[in-house]
Amino acid sequence: MAGATRRRKVRRFRDGASIGGRASLAVEEPLEIRVDGDVVATTMRTPGHDFDLALGFAITDGGVSPDRVGGMSYCGVDAGEVVAAPTAADLAGPYSGDFNVVNVATRDGGGVAVVRRRQTVVTSACGVCGADVVADLRERAGSVAEDPLTVDADVIAGIPPAARAAQPGFEATGGMHAAASFAADGSLLALREDVGRHNAVDKVVGWAATAGRLPLAGTILFTSGRVAFEIVAKAAVAGIPMVVAVSAPTTLAVELAEEVGLTLVGFARDGDFTTYTATHRIHD
């Protein structure tokens, strides 16, 4: 996980005695996301799969349809010039500013579709903020009520351990979230890690867009943290009919899931889980 983790000398204590040692930390760096050269957000993220993150964000929060995307590039922070993708040596050490700016270029040069652009820093701890942004996401979260996906309960029970086995960043640091796309039979399609839950989800959406798999009908989105409103909104925008999380959902998340016909599963741990909405998709 070069670039995503970094080793640091620490002082450990065991039974009251200092034993020294080294620890792996999850890297947290800013990423400025631009669409057609205009800054739409700066998010704190874990370096890696930056194009997936920028594209996923442009789709879920910026209202850019995948068919409008013409390309992506890293940009120099001073002159805005296109720079080469990071090398193995770049990934081994701290990222330079050259790799902390990604531009998403649309074919028509029309920029983002939403009126309100997010010019403020998006922390790794939260996603959207503000009533106007919530209203915009609610408006763009399409219905998935007609998606015919059905899943056996034992498949859902097996998703968290399957995702956990594919998280090298969390294994090394204990400090990364994960989002993953699963097929109805429980097979893993893609997994992305990041210090932010919403970033990890955007990386999965970006992967799907790049692979030509949007909308992600008939699939399951796994997330390793709690489910807030923006996670459900991003899933609905991507056409995902089911979200499975290891922790609890919020009231707004449940309300939106019910509104768009999305099956929302929480507390998926040790074979148990709780289904909050659209429970008809899960079979005993």
C-alpha positions as semicolon CSV with decimal commas, in nm:
position;residue;x (nm);y (nm);z (nm)
1;M;0,000;0,000;0,000
2;A;0,274;0,246;-0,097
3;G;0,145;0,600;-0,078
4;A;-0,155;0,500;0,136
5;T;0,039;0,417;0,452
6;R;0,350;0,554;0,620
7;R;0,570;0,413;0,895
8;R;0,655;0,618;1,202
9;K;0,861;0,559;1,512
10;V;0,637;0,537;1,819
11;R;0,668;0,460;2,188
12;R;0,453;0,165;2,293
13;F;0,372;0,067;2,648
14;R;0,292;-0,283;2,774
15;D;0,214;-0,355;3,136
16;G;0,338;-0,007;3,223
17;A;0,676;-0,051;3,055
18;S;0,798;0,128;2,741
19;I;0,890;-0,111;2,459
20;G;0,936;0,128;2,163
21;G;0,858;0,023;1,809
22;R;0,715;0,151;1,481
23;A;0,356;0,191;1,358
24;S;0,187;0,228;1,021
25;L;-0,036;0,532;0,976
26;A;-0,306;0,597;0,717
27;V;-0,192;0,884;0,494
28;E;-0,425;1,184;0,487
29;E;-0,359;1,445;0,216
30;P;-0,573;1,710;0,046
31;L;-0,707;1,650;-0,304
32;E;-0,839;1,946;-0,499
33;I;-1,104;1,834;-0,745
34;R;-1,165;2,049;-1,052
35;V;-1,420;2,013;-1,329
36;D;-1,319;2,187;-1,652
37;G;-1,057;2,378;-1,453
38;D;-1,296;2,512;-1,189
39;V;-1,245;2,401;-0,827
40;V;-1,552;2,217;-0,699
41;A;-1,410;2,070;-0,377
42;T;-1,104;2,005;-0,169
43;T;-1,133;1,680;0,021
44;M;-0,898;1,518;0,271
45;R;-0,828;1,170;0,137
46;T;-0,586;0,878;0,128
47;P;-0,374;0,899;-0,191
48;G;-0,450;0,625;-0,438
49;H;-0,727;0,579;-0,696
50;D;-0,744;0,960;-0,716
51;F;-0,907;0,952;-1,060
52;D;-1,178;0,720;-0,926
53;L;-1,236;0,959;-0,636
54;A;-1,251;1,272;-0,852
55;L;-1,480;1,110;-1,107
56;G;-1,706;0,959;-0,843
57;F;-1,735;1,295;-0,668
58;A;-1,808;1,474;-0,997
59;I;-2,089;1,227;-1,065
60;T;-2,245;1,197;-0,719
61;D;-2,199;1,553;-0,593
62;G;-2,135;1,755;-0,909
63;G;-2,413;1,618;-1,125
64;V;-2,177;1,529;-1,411
65;S;-2,316;1,237;-1,613
66;P;-2,055;0,973;-1,701
67;D;-2,111;1,014;-2,074
68;R;-2,000;1,379;-2,052
69;V;-1,655;1,293;-1,918
70;G;-1,376;1,338;-2,172
71;G;-1,073;1,265;-1,957
72;M;-0,887;1,328;-1,631
73;S;-0,542;1,453;-1,544
74;Y;-0,323;1,556;-1,254
75;C;-0,250;1,929;-1,260
76;G;0,039;2,141;-1,139
77;V;-0,086;2,362;-0,861
78;D;0,092;2,676;-0,985
79;A;0,035;2,696;-1,358
80;G;-0,241;2,440;-1,395
81;E;-0,033;2,237;-1,638
82;V;-0,095;1,866;-1,686
83;V;0,166;1,656;-1,507
84;A;0,256;1,289;-1,534
85;A;0,092;1,034;-1,310
86;P;0,286;0,962;-0,988
87;T;0,571;0,712;-1,015
88;A;0,655;0,437;-0,768
89;A;0,911;0,673;-0,611
90;D;0,646;0,944;-0,572
91;L;0,410;0,699;-0,404
92;A;0,680;0,585;-0,161
93;G;0,712;0,929;0,000
94;P;0,498;1,232;0,074
95;Y;0,290;1,344;-0,223
96;S;0,389;1,672;-0,381
97;G;0,130;1,931;-0,472
98;D;0,147;1,809;-0,832
99;F;-0,042;1,498;-0,732
100;N;-0,297;1,669;-0,510
101;V;-0,496;1,833;-0,791
102;V;-0,712;1,636;-1,037
103;N;-0,909;1,792;-1,322
104;V;-1,211;1,619;-1,471
105;A;-1,259;1,743;-1,827
106;T;-1,603;1,721;-1,983
107;R;-1,660;1,680;-2,355
108;D;-1,872;1,995;-2,375
109;G;-1,672;2,206;-2,129
110;G;-1,991;2,283;-1,940
111;G;-1,859;2,213;-1,589
112;V;-2,076;2,085;-1,306
113;A;-2,453;2,072;-1,330
114;V;-2,533;2,182;-0,975
115;V;-2,567;2,552;-0,901
116;R;-2,392;2,545;-0,564
117;R;-2,024;2,450;-0,596
118;R;-1,847;2,316;-0,293
119;Q;-1,550;2,550;-0,258
120;T;-1,480;2,460;0,103
121;V;-1,270;2,179;0,244
122;V;-1,453;1,847;0,282
123;T;-1,299;1,668;0,578
124;S;-1,237;1,296;0,591
125;A;-1,491;1,275;0,875
126;C;-1,797;1,412;0,698
127;G;-1,955;1,442;0,359
128;V;-2,216;1,696;0,258
129;C;-2,321;1,978;0,486
130;G;-2,599;2,234;0,463
131;A;-2,969;2,215;0,382
132;D;-2,924;2,331;0,022
133;V;-2,671;2,057;-0,054
134;V;-2,894;1,796;0,111
135;A;-3,188;1,915;-0,100
136;D;-2,978;1,894;-0,417
137;L;-2,865;1,539;-0,344
138;R;-3,220;1,435;-0,257
139;E;-3,341;1,573;-0,589
140;R;-3,075;1,389;-0,791
141;A;-3,100;1,057;-0,606
142;G;-3,306;0,856;-0,852
143;S;-3,548;0,582;-0,751
144;V;-3,417;0,226;-0,737
145;A;-3,750;0,084;-0,622
146;E;-3,799;-0,118;-0,941
147;D;-3,460;-0,290;-0,924
148;P;-3,540;-0,664;-0,904
149;L;-3,237;-0,751;-0,690
150;T;-3,297;-1,022;-0,429
151;V;-3,031;-1,155;-0,194
152;D;-3,015;-1,449;0,044
153;A;-2,958;-1,357;0,407
154;D;-2,647;-1,573;0,429
155;V;-2,493;-1,377;0,140
156;I;-2,536;-1,052;0,331
157;A;-2,387;-1,211;0,642
158;G;-2,080;-1,306;0,439
159;I;-2,018;-0,961;0,291
160;P;-1,843;-0,792;0,589
161;P;-1,582;-1,066;0,636
162;A;-1,524;-1,082;0,260
163;A;-1,463;-0,707;0,253
164;R;-1,245;-0,722;0,562
165;A;-1,020;-0,978;0,394
166;A;-0,961;-0,736;0,105
167;Q;-0,856;-0,433;0,313
168;P;-0,473;-0,415;0,325
169;G;-0,478;-0,051;0,437
170;F;-0,694;-0,124;0,739
171;E;-0,488;-0,434;0,814
172;A;-0,173;-0,222;0,828
173;T;-0,306;0,085;1,006
174;G;-0,648;0,022;1,162
175;G;-0,732;0,370;1,034
176;M;-0,901;0,332;0,695
177;H;-1,260;0,292;0,586
178;A;-1,363;0,074;0,295
179;A;-1,640;0,072;0,038
180;A;-1,701;-0,219;-0,194
181;S;-1,928;-0,333;-0,472
182;F;-2,066;-0,686;-0,448
183;A;-2,273;-0,892;-0,690
184;A;-2,599;-1,053;-0,577
185;D;-2,420;-1,384;-0,517
186;G;-2,174;-1,217;-0,278
187;S;-1,877;-1,205;-0,514
188;L;-1,654;-0,899;-0,474
189;L;-1,647;-0,669;-0,777
190;A;-1,429;-0,385;-0,645
191;L;-1,308;-0,246;-0,313
192;R;-1,154;0,091;-0,232
193;E;-1,005;0,224;0,094
194;D;-0,976;0,578;0,226
195;V;-0,966;0,773;0,551
196;G;-1,313;0,902;0,460
197;R;-1,622;0,685;0,421
198;H;-1,769;0,909;0,152
199;N;-1,434;0,916;-0,034
200;A;-1,425;0,537;-0,043
201;V;-1,778;0,532;-0,186
202;D;-1,686;0,791;-0,450
203;K;-1,386;0,577;-0,547
204;V;-1,616;0,280;-0,605
205;V;-1,854;0,493;-0,814
206;G;-1,557;0,628;-1,009
207;W;-1,433;0,273;-1,070
208;A;-1,777;0,176;-1,202
209;A;-1,793;0,480;-1,430
210;T;-1,447;0,411;-1,572
211;A;-1,540;0,047;-1,630
212;G;-1,865;0,145;-1,803
213;R;-2,072;-0,022;-1,530
214;L;-2,297;0,267;-1,427
215;P;-2,571;0,242;-1,322
216;L;-2,472;-0,030;-1,074
217;A;-2,810;-0,201;-1,093
218;G;-2,843;-0,535;-0,919
219;T;-2,542;-0,478;-0,694
220;I;-2,474;-0,424;-0,324
221;L;-2,267;-0,140;-0,180
222;F;-2,075;-0,224;0,136
223;T;-1,945;0,049;0,367
224;S;-1,734;-0,008;0,676
225;G;-1,874;0,277;0,887
226;R;-2,208;0,423;0,978
227;V;-2,453;0,520;0,703
228;A;-2,532;0,889;0,686
229;F;-2,758;1,061;0,434
230;E;-2,487;1,126;0,176
231;I;-2,390;0,758;0,151
232;V;-2,747;0,662;0,059
233;A;-2,769;0,958;-0,180
234;K;-2,446;0,861;-0,358
235;A;-2,566;0,500;-0,384
236;A;-2,899;0,606;-0,533
237;V;-2,731;0,840;-0,782
238;A;-2,518;0,543;-0,892
239;G;-2,826;0,322;-0,928
240;I;-2,733;0,088;-0,640
241;P;-3,040;-0,080;-0,483
242;M;-2,883;-0,206;-0,157
243;V;-2,638;-0,071;0,101
244;V;-2,486;-0,292;0,371
245;A;-2,297;-0,131;0,659
246;V;-2,125;-0,257;0,971
247;S;-2,264;0,030;1,180
248;A;-2,588;0,221;1,226
249;P;-2,775;0,444;0,981
250;T;-2,899;0,792;1,065
251;T;-3,259;0,910;1,050
252;L;-3,204;1,100;0,725
253;A;-3,035;0,798;0,570
254;V;-3,335;0,576;0,653
255;E;-3,582;0,837;0,529
256;L;-3,403;0,879;0,195
257;A;-3,360;0,502;0,152
258;E;-3,733;0,455;0,204
259;E;-3,810;0,740;-0,035
260;V;-3,602;0,598;-0,323
261;G;-3,677;0,230;-0,258
262;L;-3,326;0,132;-0,149
263;T;-3,267;-0,160;0,086
264;L;-3,065;-0,034;0,383
265;V;-2,887;-0,283;0,607
266;G;-2,698;-0,186;0,922
267;F;-2,511;-0,356;1,207
268;A;-2,387;-0,630;0,973
269;R;-2,149;-0,804;1,211
270;D;-2,072;-1,162;1,309
271;G;-2,348;-1,301;1,089
272;D;-2,621;-1,071;1,222
273;F;-2,770;-0,762;1,059
274;T;-3,070;-0,530;1,074
275;T;-3,273;-0,427;0,769
276;Y;-3,443;-0,087;0,786
277;T;-3,607;-0,035;0,446
278;A;-3,721;-0,234;0,141
279;T;-3,685;-0,559;0,333
280;H;-3,853;-0,759;0,053
281;R;-3,519;-0,794;-0,126
282;I;-3,375;-1,022;0,144
283;H;-3,474;-1,388;0,163
284;D;-3,432;-1,622;0,458
